[in-house]
Amino acid sequence: MADAAATAGAAGSGTRSGSKQSTNPADNYHLARRRTLQVVVSSLLTEAGFESAEKASVETLTEMLQSYISEIGRSAKSYCEHTARTQPTLSDIVVTLVEMGFNVDTLPAYAKRSQRMVITAPPVTNQPVTPKALTAGQNRPHPPHIPSHFPEFPDPHTYIKTPVSDKAVRLLMQ
């Protein structure tokens, strides 16, 4: 089993490196995802026969797993966009895994292994809310001849003409 310090850091108290738990929703979201990856790494180590692991080792393996998953996502997105789609499909992920040197034929047998550990789902956390962009002016509603499912007009400052005096034009031309 993975060492108690590593497991406690993975599943535990909500603190990291002695710091207080963040009240920022974005930080809490990322910490929850990070803790889940640490639990996965600890479970894989246990499954592989390790009885303990240094906290630094678990952290390094967690970082490697996170980087690997991120790279799979980036590459799959790239393949998806290359074929003029916006949502990656299973075939995009399979191509990504093959390009990364992974033997995808071994996945079904790995998924059906008898000694696998089942990890409970992480607690539901909301993704961080992206702040809305600043707007200038009031958006115009659609005229009756434009269907309501069309996008809204852009901010008025992007298309409304602002009169400029002749004096200002002369100053700019100098």
RORO-796885 format. One record per atom (N, C-alpha, C): residue number from 1; residue in three letters; atom name; y, z, x. Coordinates in nm, 3 decimals, padded with zeros to 5 digits, m for minus. Example, Ala and Ser with C-alpha at 12.3 -4.5 7.8 and 13.67 -1.06 7.14 Angstrom:
num residu atome yy zz xx
1 ALA N m00.569 00.780 01.319
1 ALA CA m00.450 00.780 01.230
1 ALA C m00.330 00.780 01.320
2 SER N m00.225 00.708 01.285
2 SER CA m00.106 00.714 01.367
2 SER C 00.003 00.787 01.290
//
This chain:
num residu atome yy zz xx
1 MET N m00.118 00.000 00.085
1 MET CA 00.000 00.000 00.000
1 MET C 00.123 00.000 00.088
2 ALA N 00.229 m00.063 00.039
2 ALA CA 00.353 m00.068 00.117
2 ALA C 00.408 00.073 00.129
3 ASP N 00.473 00.096 00.237
3 ASP CA 00.527 00.227 00.273
3 ASP C 00.621 00.279 00.163
4 ALA N 00.622 00.409 00.145
4 ALA CA 00.699 00.471 00.035
4 ALA C 00.846 00.440 00.045
5 ALA N 00.901 00.433 00.166
5 ALA CA 01.044 00.402 00.181
5 ALA C 01.073 00.261 00.133
6 ALA N 00.985 00.169 00.167
6 ALA CA 01.007 00.030 00.125
6 ALA C 00.991 00.016 m00.025
7 THR N 00.890 00.081 m00.081
7 THR CA 00.868 00.072 m00.224
7 THR C 00.980 00.141 m00.300
8 ALA N 01.024 00.256 m00.251
8 ALA CA 01.134 00.326 m00.318
8 ALA C 01.260 00.242 m00.314
9 GLY N 01.284 00.176 m00.204
9 GLY CA 01.401 00.089 m00.195
9 GLY C 01.388 m00.029 m00.288
10 ALA N 01.264 m00.073 m00.312
10 ALA CA 01.242 m00.189 m00.397
10 ALA C 01.251 m00.154 m00.544
11 ALA N 01.192 m00.044 m00.584
11 ALA CA 01.182 m00.017 m00.726
11 ALA C 01.277 00.088 m00.774
12 GLY N 01.351 00.147 m00.683
12 GLY CA 01.397 00.278 m00.709
12 GLY C 01.531 00.311 m00.760
13 SER N 01.598 00.390 m00.684
13 SER CA 01.704 00.475 m00.731
13 SER C 01.836 00.406 m00.759
14 GLY N 01.848 00.280 m00.728
14 GLY CA 01.974 00.213 m00.754
14 GLY C 02.071 00.221 m00.638
15 THR N 02.029 00.275 m00.527
15 THR CA 02.117 00.281 m00.412
15 THR C 02.064 00.190 m00.304
16 ARG N 02.154 00.147 m00.219
16 ARG CA 02.114 00.062 m00.108
16 ARG C 02.190 00.106 00.013
17 SER N 02.119 00.139 00.118
17 SER CA 02.177 00.183 00.245
17 SER C 02.272 00.300 00.226
18 GLY N 02.238 00.391 00.134
18 GLY CA 02.319 00.510 00.116
18 GLY C 02.447 00.486 00.038
19 SER N 02.473 00.366 m00.010
19 SER CA 02.595 00.340 m00.084
19 SER C 02.575 00.372 m00.232
20 LYS N 02.686 00.393 m00.302
20 LYS CA 02.679 00.421 m00.444
20 LYS C 02.644 00.293 m00.519
21 GLN N 02.582 00.309 m00.636
21 GLN CA 02.549 00.194 m00.717
21 GLN C 02.677 00.132 m00.769
22 SER N 02.684 00.001 m00.762
22 SER CA 02.804 m00.070 m00.802
22 SER C 02.818 m00.072 m00.953
23 THR N 02.941 m00.069 m01.001
23 THR CA 02.965 m00.082 m01.143
23 THR C 03.000 m00.225 m01.179
24 ASN N 03.011 m00.311 m01.078
24 ASN CA 03.040 m00.451 m01.101
24 ASN C 02.914 m00.518 m01.156
25 PRO N 02.921 m00.582 m01.274
25 PRO CA 02.801 m00.645 m01.332
25 PRO C 02.738 m00.750 m01.240
26 ALA N 02.819 m00.824 m01.166
26 ALA CA 02.764 m00.926 m01.077
26 ALA C 02.682 m00.861 m00.967
27 ASP N 02.729 m00.750 m00.912
27 ASP CA 02.654 m00.680 m00.808
27 ASP C 02.524 m00.623 m00.863
28 ASN N 02.531 m00.563 m00.983
28 ASN CA 02.411 m00.506 m01.045
28 ASN C 02.308 m00.615 m01.072
29 TYR N 02.352 m00.730 m01.116
29 TYR CA 02.262 m00.843 m01.143
29 TYR C 02.190 m00.884 m01.015
30 HIS N 02.265 m00.901 m00.908
30 HIS CA 02.205 m00.944 m00.781
30 HIS C 02.116 m00.835 m00.720
31 LEU N 02.155 m00.709 m00.735
31 LEU CA 02.071 m00.601 m00.685
31 LEU C 01.939 m00.593 m00.760
32 ALA N 01.942 m00.614 m00.891
32 ALA CA 01.819 m00.611 m00.970
32 ALA C 01.726 m00.723 m00.927
33 ARG N 01.781 m00.840 m00.903
33 ARG CA 01.700 m00.954 m00.857
33 ARG C 01.644 m00.926 m00.718
34 ARG N 01.724 m00.867 m00.633
34 ARG CA 01.680 m00.835 m00.497
34 ARG C 01.567 m00.731 m00.500
35 ARG N 01.581 m00.629 m00.584
35 ARG CA 01.476 m00.527 m00.596
35 ARG C 01.346 m00.588 m00.646
36 THR N 01.355 m00.683 m00.738
36 THR CA 01.235 m00.750 m00.788
36 THR C 01.165 m00.825 m00.675
37 LEU N 01.242 m00.894 m00.592
37 LEU CA 01.182 m00.963 m00.478
37 LEU C 01.116 m00.865 m00.381
38 GLN N 01.177 m00.748 m00.362
38 GLN CA 01.118 m00.647 m00.275
38 GLN C 00.986 m00.596 m00.332
39 VAL N 00.979 m00.580 m00.462
39 VAL CA 00.854 m00.538 m00.526
39 VAL C 00.748 m00.645 m00.508
40 VAL N 00.786 m00.771 m00.522
40 VAL CA 00.692 m00.882 m00.501
40 VAL C 00.638 m00.880 m00.359
41 VAL N 00.727 m00.866 m00.262
41 VAL CA 00.685 m00.862 m00.121
41 VAL C 00.591 m00.743 m00.097
42 SER N 00.627 m00.627 m00.149
42 SER CA 00.542 m00.509 m00.132
42 SER C 00.404 m00.530 m00.195
43 SER N 00.400 m00.593 m00.311
43 SER CA 00.273 m00.621 m00.378
43 SER C 00.189 m00.720 m00.299
44 LEU N 00.253 m00.823 m00.245
44 LEU CA 00.179 m00.920 m00.164
44 LEU C 00.124 m00.856 m00.037
45 LEU N 00.200 m00.766 00.022
45 LEU CA 00.151 m00.695 00.140
45 LEU C 00.031 m00.607 00.106
46 THR N 00.040 m00.538 m00.006
46 THR CA m00.071 m00.454 m00.051
46 THR C m00.194 m00.539 m00.078
47 GLU N m00.173 m00.652 m00.145
47 GLU CA m00.282 m00.743 m00.177
47 GLU C m00.347 m00.800 m00.050
48 ALA N m00.267 m00.817 00.053
48 ALA CA m00.319 m00.871 00.180
48 ALA C m00.389 m00.764 00.263
49 GLY N m00.388 m00.638 00.216
49 GLY CA m00.462 m00.533 00.285
49 GLY C m00.378 m00.438 00.368
50 PHE N m00.248 m00.452 00.366
50 PHE CA m00.162 m00.360 00.442
50 PHE C m00.152 m00.228 00.368
51 GLU N m00.160 m00.120 00.442
51 GLU CA m00.147 00.012 00.382
51 GLU C m00.004 00.064 00.390
52 SER N 00.073 00.014 00.484
52 SER CA 00.212 00.055 00.497
52 SER C 00.290 m00.058 00.562
53 ALA N 00.421 m00.050 00.552
53 ALA CA 00.509 m00.151 00.613
53 ALA C 00.642 m00.086 00.645
54 GLU N 00.698 m00.126 00.756
54 GLU CA 00.831 m00.078 00.793
54 GLU C 00.932 m00.132 00.692
55 LYS N 01.033 m00.053 00.664
55 LYS CA 01.136 m00.096 00.570
55 LYS C 01.205 m00.223 00.619
56 ALA N 01.230 m00.233 00.749
56 ALA CA 01.294 m00.352 00.806
56 ALA C 01.207 m00.475 00.788
57 SER N 01.075 m00.458 00.799
57 SER CA 00.983 m00.571 00.781
57 SER C 00.985 m00.620 00.636
58 VAL N 00.982 m00.525 00.543
58 VAL CA 00.987 m00.563 00.401
58 VAL C 01.120 m00.632 00.372
59 GLU N 01.227 m00.583 00.429
59 GLU CA 01.360 m00.644 00.408
59 GLU C 01.364 m00.786 00.464
60 THR N 01.306 m00.805 00.582
60 THR CA 01.303 m00.938 00.644
60 THR C 01.220 m01.035 00.561
61 LEU N 01.104 m00.990 00.516
61 LEU CA 01.020 m01.075 00.432
61 LEU C 01.086 m01.106 00.298
62 THR N 01.159 m01.009 00.245
62 THR CA 01.233 m01.031 00.120
62 THR C 01.341 m01.137 00.141
63 GLU N 01.411 m01.130 00.251
63 GLU CA 01.514 m01.229 00.282
63 GLU C 01.452 m01.368 00.298
64 MET N 01.337 m01.374 00.364
64 MET CA 01.269 m01.502 00.381
64 MET C 01.224 m01.559 00.246
65 LEU N 01.170 m01.474 00.159
65 LEU CA 01.127 m01.519 00.026
65 LEU C 01.246 m01.568 m00.055
66 GLN N 01.355 m01.495 m00.049
66 GLN CA 01.475 m01.536 m00.123
66 GLN C 01.527 m01.670 m00.071
67 SER N 01.527 m01.689 00.059
67 SER CA 01.572 m01.816 00.117
67 SER C 01.479 m01.931 00.077
68 TYR N 01.349 m01.904 00.077
68 TYR CA 01.250 m02.005 00.041
68 TYR C 01.269 m02.049 m00.105
69 ILE N 01.285 m01.952 m00.195
69 ILE CA 01.305 m01.983 m00.336
69 ILE C 01.437 m02.058 m00.357
70 SER N 01.541 m02.016 m00.287
70 SER CA 01.671 m02.084 m00.298
70 SER C 01.661 m02.229 m00.250
71 GLU N 01.590 m02.251 m00.141
71 GLU CA 01.574 m02.387 m00.089
71 GLU C 01.494 m02.473 m00.185
72 ILE N 01.392 m02.418 m00.248
72 ILE CA 01.316 m02.493 m00.349
72 ILE C 01.410 m02.534 m00.462
73 GLY N 01.494 m02.443 m00.507
73 GLY CA 01.589 m02.474 m00.614
73 GLY C 01.689 m02.580 m00.575
74 ARG N 01.744 m02.569 m00.452
74 ARG CA 01.842 m02.668 m00.406
74 ARG C 01.778 m02.807 m00.394
75 SER N 01.660 m02.812 m00.335
75 SER CA 01.594 m02.942 m00.317
75 SER C 01.553 m03.003 m00.450
76 ALA N 01.499 m02.922 m00.540
76 ALA CA 01.461 m02.973 m00.672
76 ALA C 01.583 m03.026 m00.746
77 LYS N 01.694 m02.956 m00.734
77 LYS CA 01.819 m03.001 m00.798
77 LYS C 01.863 m03.135 m00.737
78 SER N 01.849 m03.147 m00.608
78 SER CA 01.886 m03.271 m00.540
78 SER C 01.800 m03.388 m00.588
79 TYR N 01.669 m03.367 m00.596
79 TYR CA 01.580 m03.473 m00.646
79 TYR C 01.613 m03.508 m00.790
80 CYS N 01.643 m03.407 m00.869
80 CYS CA 01.679 m03.428 m01.009
80 CYS C 01.805 m03.513 m01.020
81 GLU N 01.908 m03.477 m00.945
81 GLU CA 02.034 m03.551 m00.950
81 GLU C 02.019 m03.692 m00.895
82 HIS N 01.930 m03.709 m00.799
82 HIS CA 01.906 m03.842 m00.741
82 HIS C 01.851 m03.938 m00.846
83 THR N 01.780 m03.885 m00.945
83 THR CA 01.725 m03.969 m01.051
83 THR C 01.810 m03.964 m01.178
84 ALA N 01.936 m03.926 m01.163
84 ALA CA 02.035 m03.926 m01.272
84 ALA C 01.997 m03.832 m01.386
85 ARG N 01.940 m03.718 m01.354
85 ARG CA 01.911 m03.616 m01.454
85 ARG C 01.987 m03.489 m01.418
86 THR N 02.003 m03.403 m01.518
86 THR CA 02.075 m03.279 m01.493
86 THR C 01.984 m03.157 m01.488
87 GLN N 01.863 m03.168 m01.543
87 GLN CA 01.769 m03.057 m01.545
87 GLN C 01.647 m03.093 m01.462
88 PRO N 01.614 m03.011 m01.360
88 PRO CA 01.493 m03.040 m01.281
88 PRO C 01.367 m03.028 m01.367
89 THR N 01.267 m03.109 m01.334
89 THR CA 01.138 m03.104 m01.402
89 THR C 01.033 m03.053 m01.306
90 LEU N 00.913 m03.034 m01.357
90 LEU CA 00.803 m02.989 m01.273
90 LEU C 00.778 m03.086 m01.158
91 SER N 00.791 m03.215 m01.185
91 SER CA 00.768 m03.313 m01.078
91 SER C 00.870 m03.299 m00.966
92 ASP N 00.994 m03.261 m00.997
92 ASP CA 01.094 m03.237 m00.893
92 ASP C 01.052 m03.120 m00.803
93 ILE N 00.997 m03.018 m00.865
93 ILE CA 00.954 m02.900 m00.788
93 ILE C 00.830 m02.933 m00.706
94 VAL N 00.738 m03.011 m00.763
94 VAL CA 00.618 m03.050 m00.688
94 VAL C 00.657 m03.133 m00.566
95 VAL N 00.746 m03.230 m00.585
95 VAL CA 00.791 m03.312 m00.472
95 VAL C 00.858 m03.224 m00.366
96 THR N 00.939 m03.129 m00.412
96 THR CA 01.005 m03.036 m00.319
96 THR C 00.903 m02.957 m00.238
97 LEU N 00.803 m02.902 m00.306
97 LEU CA 00.701 m02.823 m00.236
97 LEU C 00.623 m02.908 m00.136
98 VAL N 00.589 m03.031 m00.175
98 VAL CA 00.517 m03.120 m00.084
98 VAL C 00.604 m03.152 00.038
99 GLU N 00.732 m03.180 00.015
99 GLU CA 00.823 m03.210 00.126
99 GLU C 00.841 m03.089 00.219
100 MET N 00.825 m02.969 00.165
100 MET CA 00.838 m02.849 00.247
100 MET C 00.706 m02.813 00.316
101 GLY N 00.603 m02.896 00.295
101 GLY CA 00.476 m02.874 00.363
101 GLY C 00.379 m02.783 00.289
102 PHE N 00.404 m02.758 00.162
102 PHE CA 00.319 m02.671 00.083
102 PHE C 00.209 m02.754 00.018
103 ASN N 00.085 m02.707 00.023
103 ASN CA m00.027 m02.777 m00.040
103 ASN C m00.034 m02.734 m00.186
104 VAL N 00.016 m02.816 m00.277
104 VAL CA 00.023 m02.780 m00.418
104 VAL C m00.115 m02.776 m00.484
105 ASP N m00.214 m02.836 m00.422
105 ASP CA m00.350 m02.833 m00.478
105 ASP C m00.408 m02.692 m00.476
106 THR N m00.356 m02.604 m00.393
106 THR CA m00.407 m02.467 m00.384
106 THR C m00.345 m02.373 m00.488
107 LEU N m00.242 m02.418 m00.559
107 LEU CA m00.175 m02.330 m00.656
107 LEU C m00.265 m02.282 m00.770
108 PRO N m00.343 m02.370 m00.835
108 PRO CA m00.427 m02.319 m00.946
108 PRO C m00.525 m02.211 m00.901
109 ALA N m00.590 m02.230 m00.788
109 ALA CA m00.684 m02.129 m00.739
109 ALA C m00.612 m02.000 m00.704
110 TYR N m00.492 m02.011 m00.646
110 TYR CA m00.415 m01.891 m00.610
110 TYR C m00.373 m01.815 m00.736
111 ALA N m00.334 m01.888 m00.840
111 ALA CA m00.291 m01.823 m00.963
111 ALA C m00.406 m01.752 m01.034
112 LYS N m00.530 m01.799 m01.013
112 LYS CA m00.647 m01.742 m01.081
112 LYS C m00.720 m01.638 m00.997
113 ARG N m00.667 m01.602 m00.880
113 ARG CA m00.737 m01.507 m00.793
113 ARG C m00.757 m01.374 m00.865
114 SER N m00.869 m01.310 m00.835
114 SER CA m00.907 m01.189 m00.908
114 SER C m00.831 m01.065 m00.861
115 GLN N m00.795 m01.058 m00.734
115 GLN CA m00.733 m00.937 m00.680
115 GLN C m00.581 m00.934 m00.694
116 ARG N m00.525 m01.027 m00.769
116 ARG CA m00.378 m01.032 m00.780
116 ARG C m00.325 m00.910 m00.853
117 MET N m00.204 m00.874 m00.817
117 MET CA m00.138 m00.760 m00.881
117 MET C m00.039 m00.814 m00.983
118 VAL N m00.035 m00.750 m01.097
118 VAL CA 00.059 m00.791 m01.202
118 VAL C 00.184 m00.706 m01.188
119 ILE N 00.297 m00.773 m01.180
119 ILE CA 00.426 m00.704 m01.164
119 ILE C 00.495 m00.708 m01.299
120 THR N 00.543 m00.592 m01.342
120 THR CA 00.613 m00.586 m01.470
120 THR C 00.745 m00.662 m01.460
121 ALA N 00.789 m00.712 m01.572
121 ALA CA 00.913 m00.788 m01.576
121 ALA C 01.030 m00.697 m01.538
122 PRO N 01.129 m00.752 m01.467
122 PRO CA 01.246 m00.671 m01.432
122 PRO C 01.326 m00.638 m01.557
123 PRO N 01.406 m00.533 m01.550
123 PRO CA 01.490 m00.501 m01.666
123 PRO C 01.586 m00.616 m01.695
124 VAL N 01.614 m00.634 m01.821
124 VAL CA 01.703 m00.743 m01.861
124 VAL C 01.845 m00.708 m01.820
125 THR N 01.904 m00.795 m01.741
125 THR CA 02.044 m00.778 m01.702
125 THR C 02.116 m00.908 m01.733
126 ASN N 02.236 m00.895 m01.778
126 ASN CA 02.313 m01.014 m01.809
126 ASN C 02.368 m01.076 m01.682
127 GLN N 02.370 m01.209 m01.679
127 GLN CA 02.428 m01.276 m01.564
127 GLN C 02.577 m01.245 m01.561
128 PRO N 02.635 m01.245 m01.440
128 PRO CA 02.778 m01.218 m01.432
128 PRO C 02.857 m01.325 m01.508
129 VAL N 02.960 m01.280 m01.575
129 VAL CA 03.044 m01.372 m01.651
129 VAL C 03.145 m01.437 m01.557
130 THR N 03.151 m01.568 m01.561
130 THR CA 03.248 m01.640 m01.480
130 THR C 03.382 m01.637 m01.553
131 PRO N 03.488 m01.593 m01.485
131 PRO CA 03.618 m01.587 m01.553
131 PRO C 03.666 m01.726 m01.591
132 LYS N 03.734 m01.733 m01.704
132 LYS CA 03.786 m01.862 m01.749
132 LYS C 03.904 m01.903 m01.661
133 ALA N 03.919 m02.033 m01.649
133 ALA CA 04.030 m02.087 m01.570
133 ALA C 04.162 m02.057 m01.640
134 LEU N 04.267 m02.046 m01.563
134 LEU CA 04.399 m02.024 m01.621
134 LEU C 04.441 m02.148 m01.698
135 THR N 04.509 m02.127 m01.808
135 THR CA 04.558 m02.239 m01.888
135 THR C 04.709 m02.232 m01.894
136 ALA N 04.769 m02.348 m01.907
136 ALA CA 04.913 m02.356 m01.921
136 ALA C 04.943 m02.423 m02.054
137 GLY N 05.015 m02.354 m02.139
137 GLY CA 05.048 m02.412 m02.268
137 GLY C 04.938 m02.389 m02.370
138 GLN N 04.956 m02.445 m02.486
138 GLN CA 04.863 m02.430 m02.597
138 GLN C 04.786 m02.560 m02.617
139 ASN N 04.654 m02.552 m02.624
139 ASN CA 04.574 m02.672 m02.646
139 ASN C 04.597 m02.725 m02.786
140 ARG N 04.603 m02.857 m02.797
140 ARG CA 04.622 m02.922 m02.927
140 ARG C 04.490 m02.934 m02.999
141 PRO N 04.489 m02.915 m03.130
141 PRO CA 04.366 m02.939 m03.206
141 PRO C 04.343 m03.091 m03.217
142 HIS N 04.222 m03.128 m03.250
142 HIS CA 04.192 m03.271 m03.266
142 HIS C 04.261 m03.326 m03.390
143 PRO N 04.316 m03.447 m03.379
143 PRO CA 04.366 m03.513 m03.500
143 PRO C 04.247 m03.545 m03.592
144 PRO N 04.273 m03.571 m03.718
144 PRO CA 04.163 m03.593 m03.814
144 PRO C 04.069 m03.710 m03.776
145 HIS N 04.121 m03.810 m03.704
145 HIS CA 04.037 m03.926 m03.674
145 HIS C 03.945 m03.905 m03.554
146 ILE N 03.956 m03.791 m03.484
146 ILE CA 03.870 m03.762 m03.369
146 ILE C 03.763 m03.661 m03.413
147 PRO N 03.636 m03.695 m03.394
147 PRO CA 03.529 m03.603 m03.437
147 PRO C 03.538 m03.468 m03.367
148 SER N 03.497 m03.364 m03.436
148 SER CA 03.511 m03.228 m03.383
148 SER C 03.414 m03.200 m03.268
149 HIS N 03.309 m03.281 m03.253
149 HIS CA 03.215 m03.255 m03.143
149 HIS C 03.265 m03.309 m03.009
150 PHE N 03.377 m03.383 m03.010
150 PHE CA 03.436 m03.429 m02.886
150 PHE C 03.498 m03.311 m02.811
151 PRO N 03.509 m03.321 m02.679
151 PRO CA 03.569 m03.211 m02.605
151 PRO C 03.716 m03.191 m02.642
152 GLU N 03.765 m03.071 m02.616
152 GLU CA 03.905 m03.041 m02.644
152 GLU C 03.996 m03.121 m02.551
153 PHE N 04.119 m03.136 m02.592
153 PHE CA 04.219 m03.199 m02.505
153 PHE C 04.240 m03.111 m02.382
154 PRO N 04.274 m03.170 m02.270
154 PRO CA 04.306 m03.089 m02.152
154 PRO C 04.436 m03.013 m02.174
155 ASP N 04.467 m02.924 m02.082
155 ASP CA 04.592 m02.850 m02.093
155 ASP C 04.709 m02.948 m02.101
156 PRO N 04.807 m02.919 m02.185
156 PRO CA 04.919 m03.012 m02.205
156 PRO C 04.993 m03.050 m02.077
157 HIS N 04.999 m02.961 m01.980
157 HIS CA 05.075 m02.993 m01.859
157 HIS C 05.014 m03.110 m01.782
158 THR N 04.888 m03.147 m01.814
158 THR CA 04.824 m03.256 m01.740
158 THR C 04.860 m03.394 m01.795
159 TYR N 04.918 m03.398 m01.916
159 TYR CA 04.948 m03.530 m01.972
159 TYR C 05.085 m03.541 m02.039
160 ILE N 05.156 m03.433 m02.053
160 ILE CA 05.288 m03.440 m02.116
160 ILE C 05.393 m03.467 m02.008
161 LYS N 05.480 m03.562 m02.037
161 LYS CA 05.584 m03.600 m01.941
161 LYS C 05.695 m03.494 m01.940
162 THR N 05.737 m03.460 m01.820
162 THR CA 05.848 m03.367 m01.802
162 THR C 05.968 m03.448 m01.756
163 PRO N 06.078 m03.447 m01.831
163 PRO CA 06.194 m03.527 m01.791
163 PRO C 06.253 m03.475 m01.659
164 VAL N 06.296 m03.569 m01.578
164 VAL CA 06.356 m03.536 m01.449
164 VAL C 06.496 m03.596 m01.448
165 SER N 06.593 m03.520 m01.400
165 SER CA 06.730 m03.571 m01.397
165 SER C 06.746 m03.674 m01.286
166 ASP N 06.846 m03.761 m01.299
166 ASP CA 06.874 m03.862 m01.196
166 ASP C 06.910 m03.797 m01.063
167 LYS N 06.976 m03.683 m01.068
167 LYS CA 07.014 m03.615 m00.946
167 LYS C 06.890 m03.570 m00.868
168 ALA N 06.791 m03.517 m00.937
168 ALA CA 06.667 m03.473 m00.871
168 ALA C 06.594 m03.591 m00.809
169 VAL N 06.593 m03.707 m00.877
169 VAL CA 06.528 m03.827 m00.824
169 VAL C 06.598 m03.873 m00.697
170 ARG N 06.733 m03.872 m00.697
170 ARG CA 06.808 m03.912 m00.578
170 ARG C 06.780 m03.819 m00.461
171 LEU N 06.769 m03.689 m00.489
171 LEU CA 06.739 m03.593 m00.382
171 LEU C 06.600 m03.618 m00.323
172 LEU N 06.506 m03.652 m00.407
172 LEU CA 06.370 m03.678 m00.359
172 LEU C 06.363 m03.808 m00.277
173 MET N 06.446 m03.904 m00.310
173 MET CA 06.443 m04.035 m00.242
173 MET C 06.508 m04.028 m00.104
174 GLN N 06.586 m03.927 m00.077
174 GLN CA 06.654 m03.918 00.053
174 GLN C 06.563 m03.881 00.164
//
